[in-house]
Amino acid sequence: MSGMKKITVLASLLAASALVPAGISLAQNAPPPDHPAVTVKGQTYTPRSILARNMGTPEDQTTQFPPHKVIGNIYYVGTKTLSSYLITTPQGNILINSTYERNVPVIQKSVADLGFRFSDIKILLGTHAHGDHQEGDAAVKQATNAQVQVMEEDVPALRDIKPGGKEHPIDKVIKDGEKVTLGGVTLTAHLTAGHTRGCTTWTMPVQDGGRTFNVVFACSLRSPGTISPAVQAEFTRTFPRFRALPCDVPLGDHPAQYNMIAKHARLASGGPNPFIDPVNCLVEADVQEAMYKATLAEQAAAK
């Protein structure tokens, strides 16, 4: 990231945080301190650089990224920095992550640009109860009457997300390990708590080119700036669990988590699908676990 880009992104984060009411956070905290620093595969990260990488500028968060096929029946329909995925089936479609309410028309346009109907969305899922991922649930529900299914542990936080005073729709509460099936497609919900209490990583097999691939829609593994004993217990369980998931196609709730922009640019070459990337399935987990451990060590040293 260039120096000017860093300044622009940081200024955007600081300006946005000044406008956020108490109790509401920016993905989902005010700009974090710029320490500790960790280096993974030659790249150095700080809490602030990770947040800036994930969120980009306000314009990045709302600007349509070219909708595209990821693999099989999975399509990207999100913005430059906030992921949304359409999974198509013969009996209707599934949407993962509505993002901000203001982005729902952007997602709707992306769905239409791919030749699908927004009204065919039958199930709405999410990765975690933060506004940048699930604030738009009510608007999607209103437009499609999709069934909104959420992880049990995130229900209280989701009920607090009320854009314009709208009640957050919850049609079905699911538990860790539960499966969601539609039109021959089955997704499995994995509780990977820590970033939120109900942070949900979704997995599914997909057929493409006569082969079966394991797709992982990862929930954020980013730890808070201050790690409580409860959050520590969650991450102690989450990191090994996440690492054990079969993975050929790593995806995430922010495109930067799986290097989407660079991979998308390679699609035009007509070569192998760049989203099939098993060797990099755990890079984001490596980054976040290193930051988590460094933050714990910094907390311990400050006592």
C-alpha positions in Angstrom: 0.0 0.0 0.0 1.4 3.4 -1.0 2.1 6.1 1.6 -0.8 8.3 0.2 -3.2 5.3 0.2 -2.2 4.5 3.8 -2.9 8.1 4.9 -6.3 8.1 3.0 -7.4 4.9 4.6 -6.3 5.8 8.1 -8.0 9.2 7.8 -11.2 7.5 6.6 -11.1 5.1 9.6 -10.5 7.9 12.1 -13.2 10.1 10.6 -15.7 7.3 10.5 -14.9 6.3 14.1 -15.7 9.9 15.2 -19.2 9.5 13.8 -19.9 6.1 15.4 -22.1 6.3 18.5 -20.9 4.8 21.8 -21.4 1.0 21.8 -21.2 0.7 18.0 -17.9 -0.2 16.6 -16.1 0.0 13.3 -15.6 -3.6 12.1 -16.2 -3.5 15.0 -13.9 -1.4 17.1 -12.5 2.2 16.9 -9.1 2.3 15.1 -6.9 0.0 17.2 -3.4 0.8 18.4 -0.6 0.3 15.9 1.0 -2.5 17.9 2.0 -5.2 18.3 3.6 -6.0 14.9 3.9 -9.5 13.5 5.6 -10.8 10.3 4.1 -13.7 8.4 5.6 -14.9 5.1 7.7 -11.7 4.8 4.7 -9.3 5.3 4.5 -7.2 8.5 1.1 -6.5 10.0 -0.2 -4.4 12.8 -3.8 -4.3 14.1 -4.4 -1.0 12.4 -2.9 -2.2 9.0 -5.1 -5.3 9.1 -8.2 -3.2 9.7 -7.3 -0.8 6.9 -6.6 -3.7 4.6 -9.9 -5.2 5.4 -12.1 -2.1 5.2 -10.4 0.2 2.8 -12.0 3.6 2.3 -15.7 4.4 2.7 -15.9 4.4 -1.1 -14.3 0.9 -1.2 -16.9 -0.4 1.2 -19.8 0.6 -1.1 -18.4 0.4 -4.6 -19.4 -2.7 -6.7 -16.6 -5.0 -7.5 -17.1 -6.8 -10.8 -19.4 -9.7 -10.0 -17.8 -13.0 -11.0 -17.9 -16.7 -10.8 -15.6 -18.1 -8.1 -16.1 -21.8 -8.8 -19.0 -24.1 -9.6 -22.2 -22.4 -8.5 -20.6 -19.8 -6.3 -20.4 -16.2 -7.3 -19.0 -13.0 -5.8 -21.5 -10.2 -5.6 -20.0 -7.9 -3.0 -18.1 -4.6 -2.9 -14.4 -3.9 -3.2 -13.8 -4.6 0.5 -17.0 -6.3 1.9 -17.7 -9.8 0.7 -21.1 -11.2 -0.4 -21.6 -14.5 -2.1 -24.4 -15.9 -4.2 -24.8 -19.7 -4.3 -27.2 -20.9 -7.0 -29.4 -24.0 -6.9 -32.3 -25.4 -9.0 -34.6 -24.5 -6.2 -33.6 -21.0 -5.5 -30.4 -19.3 -4.3 -28.5 -18.7 -1.1 -26.8 -15.4 -0.1 -24.0 -15.1 2.4 -23.6 -11.7 3.9 -25.8 -8.7 3.2 -23.1 -6.3 4.3 -24.3 -2.7 5.1 -27.9 -1.9 4.4 -26.8 0.8 1.9 -25.0 -1.9 -0.1 -28.1 -4.0 -0.7 -28.9 -2.3 -4.1 -25.2 -2.9 -5.1 -25.5 -6.6 -4.3 -28.9 -6.7 -6.1 -27.2 -5.1 -9.2 -24.4 -7.6 -9.1 -26.8 -10.5 -8.9 -28.7 -9.1 -11.9 -25.5 -8.5 -13.8 -24.7 -12.2 -13.5 -28.1 -13.0 -15.0 -29.8 -14.1 -11.8 -32.9 -12.7 -10.1 -32.6 -11.2 -6.6 -36.0 -12.4 -5.8 -34.8 -16.0 -6.2 -32.8 -15.8 -3.0 -34.5 -18.2 -0.6 -32.0 -18.3 2.3 -29.8 -15.6 3.8 -26.8 -16.5 5.9 -24.1 -14.5 7.5 -20.6 -14.8 9.0 -20.9 -12.6 12.1 -23.0 -10.0 13.8 -21.2 -6.8 12.8 -22.9 -4.2 10.7 -20.5 -4.4 7.8 -21.6 -8.0 7.3 -25.2 -8.3 8.4 -26.7 -4.8 8.7 -28.5 -5.3 5.4 -30.4 -8.5 6.5 -33.7 -6.7 7.0 -33.5 -5.0 3.5 -32.7 -8.4 1.8 -35.6 -10.0 3.7 -38.0 -7.3 2.7 -36.9 -7.6 -1.0 -36.8 -11.4 -1.3 -38.7 -12.9 1.7 -35.6 -15.1 2.2 -35.3 -17.2 5.4 -32.7 -15.6 7.6 -30.7 -18.3 9.5 -28.2 -17.3 12.2 -25.9 -18.9 14.7 -27.3 -19.1 18.1 -24.5 -17.3 19.9 -24.8 -14.3 17.7 -28.5 -13.7 18.2 -28.2 -11.1 20.9 -25.7 -9.0 18.9 -27.8 -9.3 15.8 -30.9 -8.1 17.6 -29.0 -4.9 18.4 -28.4 -4.2 14.7 -31.4 -2.1 13.8 -30.8 0.2 10.8 -33.4 2.9 10.7 -35.1 1.2 13.7 -35.8 -2.0 11.7 -36.0 -5.2 13.8 -33.4 -7.6 12.7 -35.1 -10.6 11.1 -34.3 -14.0 12.5 -36.3 -16.9 11.0 -34.2 -19.8 12.2 -31.5 -20.2 14.9 -28.9 -22.8 14.0 -26.2 -24.5 16.1 -22.6 -25.4 15.6 -22.3 -28.2 13.0 -25.8 -27.8 11.7 -26.4 -28.1 7.9 -28.3 -25.8 5.6 -29.6 -27.5 2.5 -31.3 -26.1 -0.6 -31.6 -27.6 -4.1 -28.9 -30.2 -3.6 -26.5 -27.8 -2.0 -25.4 -28.3 1.6 -23.5 -25.9 3.7 -22.2 -26.7 7.2 -22.0 -24.1 9.9 -18.9 -24.1 12.1 -18.8 -22.0 15.2 -15.4 -20.2 15.1 -16.0 -17.8 17.9 -13.7 -15.0 19.1 -14.3 -12.1 16.7 -17.9 -12.4 17.8 -19.6 -14.9 20.0 -21.3 -16.6 17.1 -18.7 -16.1 14.3 -19.6 -18.7 11.7 -17.4 -20.2 9.1 -19.4 -21.9 6.4 -18.1 -24.9 4.3 -19.5 -26.7 1.3 -18.3 -29.1 -1.4 -18.6 -27.8 -4.9 -18.4 -29.6 -8.3 -16.3 -28.0 -11.0 -14.7 -29.5 -14.1 -15.7 -33.0 -13.0 -13.9 -32.6 -9.6 -15.1 -31.9 -6.1 -13.5 -29.0 -4.2 -13.9 -28.0 -0.5 -14.9 -24.3 -0.2 -14.4 -22.4 3.1 -16.2 -19.1 3.7 -14.1 -18.0 6.6 -15.4 -15.8 9.4 -13.0 -13.2 10.6 -10.3 -14.5 13.0 -9.3 -11.0 14.1 -9.0 -10.7 17.8 -10.0 -7.5 19.8 -7.3 -5.1 21.1 -8.0 -6.4 24.6 -8.4 -10.1 24.9 -10.7 -11.1 27.8 -10.5 -14.6 29.4 -13.8 -15.5 27.6 -12.4 -14.5 24.2 -9.2 -16.3 24.9 -11.1 -19.4 25.6 -13.0 -19.0 22.3 -9.9 -18.5 20.2 -8.1 -21.4 22.0 -10.9 -23.6 20.5 -11.3 -21.8 17.2 -7.8 -21.8 15.7 -7.2 -25.6 15.9 -10.8 -26.1 14.7 -10.4 -23.8 11.7 -7.1 -25.3 10.7 -8.7 -28.8 10.6 -11.3 -27.8 8.0 -10.7 -29.4 4.6 -10.0 -26.6 2.2 -9.3 -26.1 -1.5 -10.9 -22.8 -2.1 -10.3 -20.2 0.7 -12.8 -17.3 0.8 -13.5 -14.7 3.5 -15.8 -12.0 4.7 -13.3 -9.4 3.4 -11.8 -9.9 0.0 -8.3 -9.0 1.2 -8.3 -12.1 3.4 -7.9 -14.3 0.3 -6.3 -11.9 -2.1 -9.4 -11.6 -4.2 -8.4 -8.7 -6.4 -5.1 -10.2 -7.6 -6.8 -13.6 -8.2 -9.7 -12.0 -10.1 -7.2 -10.2 -12.3 -5.7 -13.6 -13.3 -9.1 -14.9 -14.4 -8.7 -13.2 -17.8 -5.6 -15.3 -18.6 -7.8 -18.4 -19.1 -5.4 -20.5 -17.1 -6.2 -22.6 -14.0 -8.8 -21.2 -11.6 -6.8 -18.9 -9.3 -9.4 -19.3 -6.5 -8.5 -23.0 -6.2 -5.6 -22.2 -3.8 -5.2 -24.9 -1.1 -1.6 -23.9 -0.4 -2.9 -20.5 0.9 -5.9 -21.8 2.9 -4.3 -21.0 6.2 -2.4 -17.8 5.5 -5.1 -15.6 7.1 -5.3 -17.9 10.1 -1.5 -17.7 10.4 -1.6 -13.9 10.4 -4.5 -13.6 12.9 -3.1 -16.3 15.2 0.3 -14.6 15.3 -1.4 -11.3 16.1 -3.6 -12.9 18.7 -0.6 -14.5 20.5 1.5 -11.2 20.2 -1.5 -9.3 21.8 -1.7 -11.8 24.6 2.0 -11.5 25.2 1.8 -7.7 25.3 -1.1 -7.8 27.7 0.8 -10.2 30.0 3.9 -8.0 29.9 1.9 -4.9 30.8 0.5 -6.5 34.1 
